[in-house]
Amino acid sequence: MELKIEQELIDRFTGLQALIVHIRGVKVERRKPDLEDFKEQIIKEVKEKYDIESLKDVPIFRAYRDFFWKAGIDPTKIRPAAEALIRRVLGGKTIPKINSVVDAYNLASIKSGIALAAFDEDRLQGDLRMRLSREGEGFLGIGMNEPKELQGGEIVVSDDVKLVAIYPYRDADETKVTEATENVLLMVCGVPGISKKDLIDASDIATEYITRFCVGMKSSTD
């Protein structure tokens, strides 16, 4: 399985890139005590590293914010994923507990500053494609009660038959990682101004955390 970015997006957003990683044979659990202990370590690091007043000006978060504005998304209302998680920590709020895979890659996103998404690979069909949405396409995101009708022109990711994400901030309910998931496709979401090395480093961190707490093994083949 590959991720292909349409040329129109490449031309419009110079430097736009994303990586995908296959992690096979994961064991997804609702709660994992050692992961909760590790979460406290990451929270401590966040509080030592960041200040809520200057967070938006950290270069990696500024790159996401600039991309959001250009893509028609207000980043003061829909914040980039890692920034949103870090703001929760700095504001004294808890990090959401979903399941061991999602919790692990959320910590990786906090650590790296890079937006990450994960899908149940067995629910995907064909290759992934990043493209502009078509007017009237329906999208049911995680936590949504009913599908949203897209206006057309939103940046989305689809497989051969359906939308799986609005890039890079909301994933579809149908392909989300659950306790029944065995194979994960991790998407490392870049934007202009973020280097490929940053994405590779984030990929390595996420893979390390997921395989440490959820078993599984990174696979370089489909």
N, C-alpha and C positions, 0 to 999 in steps of 0.2 A: 504493500500500500504506500502510495506517495501523496505528498501535498503539492499541488500545482497552484501557482498564483497567476491570475489572468494578467495579460500584458497591460491592459488598461490601468490596473492598479499599480503595476511596476512603474509605468510612465508617470502616473499622477503622484505617487509617493516614492520618490527616489530613496532607495535603501531599505524599503519594506522587505522583510524576510521573516520566516518562521521555520522551526525545526519540528520534526516528529520523532518520537522514540517509542519503540515497542517494548513493553514489559510483560512478560508472559508468566503464567502460573502463580499469580498473586493470591494471597489469602486475605480477604477483606473482612475485618471485624468491626463491630459497632463501637467498642471501646477497647483500648489497649493501655494498661497502666504505665508501661515504660515509655510509651509515646507521650503520655500526659506529663511525665517527669521531664522528658526532653523539651516539651513545649515551654516549661518554666525556664529552662536555660535560654531558649531563644527569646523569650519575653524580657529576660534580664539584659540580654545583649541589645535588644531594640531600645530599651530605656536608656542605656549608656551611650548609644550611637546617635540617636535622633532627637530632635527637638520639634515639637508640633508646630511652632510658629514658622520655622524655616523649611519644613518638610517639602512643601511644594516646589522649592527652588533647588532641591537635590537634582543634579543633572539627569539621572535616569528617570525620575518621576516627571521632570519637566519635559522630557522627550515624549512620554506617553500623553501628557496633558496637551502638548502642541499637536500631536497626532489626533487626539480626540476632537479638538477644535476644528481641525481641517476636515475631519470626517463627519462633522455636524453633530457631535456629541458634546454636551456641556460637562466638563470634568469637575465642576463644582457641585454638580448634582449626581452624576454617575462617575465615581472616582476610579482611576486605574486600580487594578486588583491589589497589588502589593501595597500601594499607598493607603488604600482603604483599610487593609488589615493592620498596618502599622499605626494608623490613626486610632483604630480601636484600642490597641495596646497602650498608646500614649494617653488616651482618654480614660484609661482605667476600666475599659470594657473587656469582656472575655472574647477569645477567638472562637468562632462557631465550631461546634463538634458535629461532624457529619458521619464519617466512618474513617477507618484507619488510613486508607489510601488518600482520600481527600484531605484529611487532617495533615498527613505527611507532606503532600505537595503544597499545601497552604504554608506550612513552615518553610519549605524550600523557596517559595515565592517571597516570603518575608526576608529570608536570609539573602537572597540574590537581588531582590528588587524587580525581578522579571515576572510578568504575567504568565501564568501557566493554566492550561486546561487539560482535562483528562476525560476520555471517553471509554465506554465498554466496547472494545474493538470488535467483539462478536456481534454487535448490533449495527455495525457500519457495513455499508455495501459499496464496494468499488473504491476508487481513489477519492481523496479529499480535494476540494477545489475552493480556493479563496476568490471571491468574485463580488460584484455588486448585485444586490437583490433586485428582483423584478417586482413591480407594483402588484400588490394583492397577494403576494406569497404569505403563507401563514407560518408563524413560528411560536411554538410552545416552549418557553424556557423553564428551567428549574424554578419551582416555587410559584409559577403562574397558574391561575385557575382556568384560564381559557386562552386559546391561541391569539396572538397579536397579528394583525394584518399590517404587513410592512408597506411603507410608502413607495419603495423603489429607490435604489441608490445607496442603501445601507451596505456596509461591508460585512459579508457573511461568509461562512464556511459551509459547504454542502458535501454530501457524498453523492453517489450516482442517482439517488432517489429523493433525498430530503435534506433540509437544513439541519445542521448540527450545532451551529453557534452563530451568534452575532459577535464579530471580532472587534476587540479582543476581551470582551467583558461578560458575556452571558452564554451559557451552554444550554443545549436542548435537553428537555426532560427525558425523551425517549432513549438517549444514548448515555445517560449519566452513569457513573460508577456506583454500584450498589454492593450489598453483601453477597450477591450471587455472581458478581463479576469475577472472571478468571484471567482475562487478558486485557491489559490497559494500553490504550494509545495516548501518549502524553504529547501535547502540543505546547511548544515553547514559543511564546508570542512576542515577536519583535516588532519594532516600529522604527522609522527613520531616526538616526542619531544613536542607535544602540548597535554595537558591533556584533559580528558573528561570534567572536570570542566570548562576549557577555552571554550570548544565548547558549553556547556550548558549556560554559561554566555553570549556568543555571540548570541545564540539562543534567550535568553530572551530579549536582547537588540533589536535584529531585530524584534521580535514579537511586542515589545512595540512600536517601531517606525512605523511599518507598520499599526498596529491597531489604533495608534493615528492619523495618517494622511490619512489612507485609509479605516477606519472603519474595518469591518471583525472581526473574532473571531478565536482564536487558537482552533484546534480540535485535540484530542488525538486518535480519531478513524477514520478508513477509511470510 
